[in-house]
Amino acid sequence: MKRKDFILSLGKVALLAQIASSCKKILNEPILGSYQADNFFTNDQNAILAVNAAYSPLTFTDASSNAIWVLGDVASDDAIKGGLPGDQADFELIDQFNINPSNSAVEAVWKRYYDGVFRCNVVLDGLSSSNSAVSLDIKNNCIGQAKFLRAYYYFILTNCYGDIPLHLTVGTPDKLQVPVTPRSEIFAQIEKDCQDAADLLPLSWGENDQGRVTKGAALALLAKAYLFQEKWDLAAKTAQMVEALGIYSLLPNFDNNFKAAYKKNNPEAIFSVWHVSGASPFQGNTLNQWFAPRSLNGYGFFYPTQNLVDNFEVSPSGVVDPRLDYTVAQEGKPYFDLPFDPTWSTTGYLCKKHCQPLSEIPTNIKGDGDLNYVAIRFSDILLVEAEALNELGNSEAALIPLNKVRKRARESYLNDPTLPGYGTIPPGLLPDITTTNQQELREIIRRERRSELALEFHRFFDIIRYGKSYAMNALKDVPNFNYDNNKFFPIPQSERDTNKKLGLH
């Protein structure tokens, strides 16, 4: 099966018409349930088709319906909505923390990721222990993929909304009437699903199955789940397990993580969301159009802030961390294969991650990009390890993974011939960190994480997990932000209207 048929190939069978529709609509169909599942999961091919469909909500084939970029970064100090006034006004209200339960971004992420949960539950219900029609290897692989994906969907959902309903089977409308589950129990389920997935998934897949999740992805998500719960010892040990697999490494050039040429052969990409240009059904990455300037047939959204730019370190002689120019387009620097025009953005900056040059995706197909979204990179896991070790009081050990990330960044000057002075690292640029003072190192790791993962939709969730003092300072220029009220987005009105047992007041 070629990758361009991978995510949506279930559309070739009748089940997709039901799986691809909303959860509520499906559950109103009287024939749904064990009978239909038993009649679909009758062979290996159908099991694979069903798990393929569970990947679809991850994609950015419609950047407005997968608005995690809004909740993850526009809500933070790294980016503003941008675009024309009044265009996607609800996204701007996220920026301003003037948010109600009917906000379209809040609704979109909820619906998108719960749709993902539903698709995973379809697979897991259909491949129950009583199913002997699907071969054991295929069954285990599909279960492993579905459990990882369900864990990832719930990881996003609980970080966005806090306490949320937990659904582990395909239920009738009556069974979907449930109160919220405490966040600690959501994380417990994420941990279990990741552990189960790690036991079932392979280390890698063949060429025709590029993009499927792996054992390393399950362990990496597990490490992040532990980190978000401040289970420092487990987070450090699990991150080290990812490294010990021996299959992940930092790309010599940071920028190559965000180039289509490296989507298939990238040892830093632990978990990627795949996109393909020119596919039918459509599988292109529309972030390329949403984040590009209007003069290049883009929508002009997602402007990096001065605050983010100022986070990047500068050497004593004035040389800036090269990750800045790889991440942010600015005056005097090229925007891929064109000069940058500062009138393209109200902040003076544009995002370069998630975008492609015109030589790859011309203006007439601007919304059909083929860049993957890398949801978990190896550098992220190294910084998980560094943070966890430091919080355990083992600051000396934390320096090792932290300095691996810094070393790769400064050695861009040894690996990127387009940089001025290529071949020599500028003196004092991103030196190894040596302090073992826990508080000092905590702030250094947080700053490093912000620079390394900038505009990859993680920042708001980091701000919140760092605690009230950090969050109130980071968002001090946002008049409406209140940590106690805004650390989670409101459960959407659509869920409040249909689920009368939520227990919300």
Secondary structure, DSSP 8 states (H G I E B T S, - for coil): --GGGTTTGGGGSTHHHHHTS-HHHHHT-TTTTHHHHHHH-SSHHHHHHHHHHTTGGGS-SSTTTSTHHIIIIITTTSEEEESSTTTTHHHHHHHHT---TT-HHHHHHHHHHHHHHHHHHHHHHHT-TT--SS-HHHHHHHHHHHHHHHHHHHHHHHHHHSSB----S---TTTT----B-HHHHHHHHHHHHHHHHHHS-S---GGGTT---HHHHHHHHHHHHHHTT-HHHHHHHHHHHHHTS-----SSGGGGG-GGGSSS-TTEEEEE--BTT-SS-B-BTHHHHSS-GGGT---EEEE-HHHHHHS-B-TTS-B-THHHHHEEETTSEETTEE--GGG-SSSEEE-TT---TTTS-GGGTT-B---EEEEEHHHHHHHHHHHHHHTT-HHHHHHHHHHHHHHHHTHHHH-TTSTTTTS--TTSS-------HHHHHHHHHHHHHHHTTTSS-HHHHHHHT-HHHHHHHTTT-TT--HHHHSS----HHHHHH-TTS---
